[in-house]
Amino acid sequence: MKSFKDIFERYHWDEIKARLGEITHADVLASLHKKNKTLDDFLNLLSPAAAQELELMARMTRQLTQKRFGKTIQLYAPMYLSNECQNICTYCGFSLDNSVRRKTLSDTEVMVEASVLKSMGVNHVLLVSGEANKTVGTSYFLNAVRLLRPHFANISIEVQPLSEEEYLQLHQEGVYSVLVYQETYHQEVYKEYHPKGKKSNFHFRMDTPDRIGRAGIHKIGLGVLLGLEDWRVDSFFNALHIDYLQKHYWKSRFSVSFPRLRPAEGIIEPNFIMEDRDLLQLICAYRIWNEDLEISISTRENEKFRDHIISLGATSMSAASKTNPGGYAVDVESLEQFETSDERSMEEVKNSIRKAGYDPVMKDWDPAYSGFFKH
């Protein structure tokens, strides 16, 4: 059975990096004016040469996003179920080698957290956990989904990579989307960032979206951790992955997220600094290349950037996020995965969206639709 690995191995990190340095201003303009964009055009729009056309790219991004998605921003909130983790990851607060108190929510605690989120108007919840298969595995997630399904229109998960059969079980219980990040596509240094645990298996993680797609999940979310390696090269490989997945699992929708390294317990300093202007260029490159791609902006980003990006490509945002298990009501002192930058309440974020002339959407999917979209 073919997988993304077959495509991935045709490309080489250093060659892509060299190509980025050779792209000219004329190449960028040619890509901007092409009707049907390819991955080569995406690479051109990522390049340093494209930075001087950022204003034009931003105007195009606004127009394309409004044409495809309208003037709406879908809002969601994460619910962290557990900070237990069996991996050592040098950039993550949940890393096994951090000597901190661990917490996994009980059924009662899950429902207390749900109650707080519902009081905030949340109808789309993203379930997040560390990667601890022995204590927080598929049976735990299935139980959590069953508890929460009657209370939320949309349940997404961001947990450890699972098997195709496990994703199928979660899909049948009502999971709408699955987010999984490769962190970096730089295979040679991946092991340095992930020295211990199941996550150290580069190819098993990279094959995860294939397993998600074969299980018939409605939406698949990808991204890289911006700051580990050269963001331009990593983002090209992420787009290569999305391009492959869209061709093979065309019934699914796809989203991309942009997690930049943020302060957390015991993490490394970013190897590559990504400025706000760089992130805007990356978002514009994705939108101009792929009009159907959903673009998600988390509370890792600060209030000012998030307010500006409302009209520049974003389709969904988290708000009022707590990144520790029980952080909304149960256990506000447990370890956070990372610090958030935008500390505003859900209502304050909604007001900012309205001020920009957009509509905040709390519900864009209903489980009743599932019967019409069976794979």
N, C-alpha and C positions, 0 to 999 in steps of 0.2 A: 504494500500500500504506500503510495507516494505521500510525502509530507513536505512541510516548508523547508526541512533540512536539505532536500534535493535542490531547491532554489538557492538557499543561503550559501551553499558551498561553491556556487559559481562566482561569488563575489569575494573580494578581499578588502579588509579594512584600509590598509595603506594605499591601495589603488583608488578607493573612493575619496580618501583624504587628499590625494594628489590631484584628482580630477576637480575637486572643489576649488583648489588654488589656481586652476587653469581657466576657470569660467570667466568670460568677459562680460562687460556691460551690454554689448550687442547680443550675446547669448541670452541674457536675462530679458531684454526687450522682446526678442523673438519668442521666448516662452510665454511672456505675458500676453502677447497678441495672438497666440495660437488658439484655435477653437477647442480642440480636444487635447488635453494635457496628458503627458506620459510621466513615468518616473524620472526620465532624463530632465523634463521640465521642472519637476519637484526639486531635483538636485540643483538646478540653476537658481531656483528661487530661494534655496537654503544658503547659497554661496555668499561670501563676503561682498562680491560684486553687486549682489541684489540689494544690499543695505541702502544704497543711494536712491533706490526706487521705492522705499518703504511707504511714502505717502500715497503713491499710485496703488501699491499693493493693498494698503488699508482701505482705500475707496472701493476697489474691486471686491475685497473681502466683505465689506458691509453690504454691497449690492447683491452679491451671490448668496449670502446668508439670509437676507430678507426674502429673496426670491424663493429659496428652498424651504426655509423654516418659519418665515413670517417674523413679526416683531414680538417674539416670545422667549422667555428664559424659563426652563424647567428647573425647579428647586428640589433638592433632596437633602437628607441628613444621614451621616454614618452612625451606626450603632456598633460600638466595639464590644464584642462578646467575650474576648479573652486576650490577655497579653502573654500567655504561656507560649514558649517557642523552643523548638529543638535545634534551631539553626544558629550558627554564629555568622552574623552579617555585620561588617565593620561600620555601616552607616545607619543602623537602626536601633532605636531605643529598646526594642523588644528582644534584642540579641541575647542568646543563652548565657553569654559571659558577663552580662550586666547583673550585678548582685542587688536585685530589687525585689520588692514584694510582688508576687504574681497573683492574678485574679481572673477567675472564669465565672461568668454570671450563671446563677441558678435559674430555674424556670420562673420563680417568683421575681427575681431581680430583672430578668428580661422583660417581664410584663410591666414592672415599675418604670423602667426606661422607656418602654413603648408608650406608656401613659403620658409621660412628660413630652415626648415627641408629638403625640397626637394633640396635646394641648397647645403646641406651637403651630398646629395646622399641617404638620408633615404627613404626606400620603405616599411618599416614595422613600424607602429606607434602604440603606446599603449596609449589609452585615459584614463586619470586618473582624478578623482574628489574627493572632500570630500563627505560626505553622507548627502545631503540636499534634501530630496524627494520633498518638496514643491516648491523649486525654480530650482533645477537641477535634474529633474526626467527623466522618460523614453522618453517623447516627446523631451526633450532637447538633449538626447543622439541620438535618431533616426535622428534628424535634423543634428547633427554634423556628423554622419556617412554618411548621404546623401551628405553633403558638401564635405567630404574628400574621399569618395569612388572612384571618378574618378582619384584621384591623388596618391593613395597608393595601392600597391598590397595586403597588409595585414593589417587589422585593428583589434586590440585587445582592450579589455576594462578592467579596474580595478576600479569599482564603487561600490555603495552600493548594497547589496543583493536585487534581484528583484524577481518577480513572474515567474512561468514557462511561462506564456503567454507573459510576457514582454521579456524574453530571446528569445522566439520564434520569436517575432517581430524583435528583433535586429539581430538574425540569418538570417532572410529573407532579411534584408537590407544589409547584407554583413559582419557582425561581424564574425571573424574567431575563436577567442579564448576569454575566460573569465577567469580572475584571481580573486580568492577570498581567503583570508587568515583567518583562524580561530583565529589567533593571539596566543592563548594558548588553549590547550584541558583540562587544569586544571579547571574543572567546578566550584569548590568551590571558587576560587579566581578570576575567570573571571569577576564577578560582581564588584570586587574592582577596576579593571582596566577600567571598562565600567559602571560607576555609573548612567549615564543618556543618554537617547536616544534609538532609535530602536536597536542599536547595543548591548544593554545590554541583549537582548534576545539570550542566548547562543544557544538554540536548533534551533531557526529560522536561525541563521547564519550557524550552522553546517549542516543543511539540504539544504543549497544553492547549493552545487555541484550536488545534486540529481536533483534539478530543472533545472540546466544547462544541465545535461546529458539528461533528458527527452526532452528538447527542441532541441536536436540534434546538439549542438555546436561542432565544429570540434575538439577543444582542450580545456582542462580544466587545469588551473594552481592552485596549492595549495602551502601552506607553513605556517610556524609559525614565530612569531616575536621572534627571538633568543635574549634572555636576560631577558624576562619576568619571565620565570620559568625554571626548569631544562631542558636543551636543549636535553638531551638524552631521557627523558621520553616524552617530547612534540613531538620529532621527531618520536618516535615509534608510537604514536597515529596518526601522520600525514601519516606515511607509511601504517598503518592499514586502514586509510581512502582511500588512493590511491589504495590499494589492493582491497577493496570493489568496488570502482568505476570502476576499470578496468574490473572486472568480470561482472558488471551490464551494463556498457555503453562501450562495447568493440569496437564499431566503432569509438569512440573518442580517440584522443591522449592525453597524460598527461605530465605535466611538474611540476617541483618543484623549488622553489626559496628559498633563504636563507637570508632574511632581518635581519641583526643584528641591534640592537638599535643604532641609531646615534644621535648626538646633534640636538635639535630642540627647538623651542620656548616653554617654560613651561613644558618640559618633565621630567619624573622621571629618576633617575639613574638606570642602569640595575641591576636587582636582582641577575643575574648570569652572570659572565664574561665568554665569549667564546673566547679563544685564536685562532689564525690563525691555529695552529696545530689541534685544535678541529674541526674547520670548514672543514679542509681537510679530517679528519677522517670521518666526517658526509657525505661529498660528495662521498668519496670512498665507504662508506657503502651503500648508495643509488644505485650507479652504479653497484656494485658487486651483490646486491640483485635483481636489476631490469634493465636489459640491454636496454629496450625500453624507459625508462623514460628520458625525456628531462630535462636538468639541466641548469638553468639560473642564471647568476651572474650579479648583478647590480652595479652601480657606488657608492653604499654604501661602497663597498670594495676599498681598496687603490690600487694604480697603481702596486705595487710590487706583491701583492697577485694575482691580476687579470692576470698579465703577466704569473705567474707560473701556474695558473689553466687552461690556454688555452690547455695545453696538458694533463691535469689531470682530465678530466671528463666533462668540460663545453661544452655545445652545443650552447648556445646563450648568448649574452651580450648586455646590454644597453651601450650607449656611448654618450658623450657630453651632458649628461642629465641636464635639468633644472627642479627643483621640485616645481616651483611656476607657477601659471597661467599667461601666457604671458611672461614667463621668457626668451624665445629666442629672442623676439623683441619688444613685446607690452608693458610690464609692469615689468621691471626687479626688481622693488622694492617690489612687493607683497610678502606675506608670503610664505616661503618655508615649505614643509612638513617635510623635514629633510635636513641636510647638506650632500652634496656629498663628497666623498673622492678622486675619480679619476676625475680630472678636465681636462684631455686631450681632444683634439678635436677628431672628428670622424676620420679624416685622420691619426692622430697619433695612435689611437687605431688600425686602419686597418694595419698600418705599423708594429706595435708590433705583430699582429697576423701573418703577413707574415714572420716576422723575426723568429717566432717560427716554421715555416714550414707549417703553416696552411693557408687556404683560407678564407678571410672574405666574407660572403655572404650577400648581401643586399636584395635579393629577393628569397624566397624559396617556394612561393605559388602564384598562380594566380587565381583570381575569376572565370576564365573560367573553372577551374577544378571542381567547386562546383557541377555542374550537375552530375558528376560521383560519388559523395559521399553523395547522399541524404540518410538520415536515414529513 
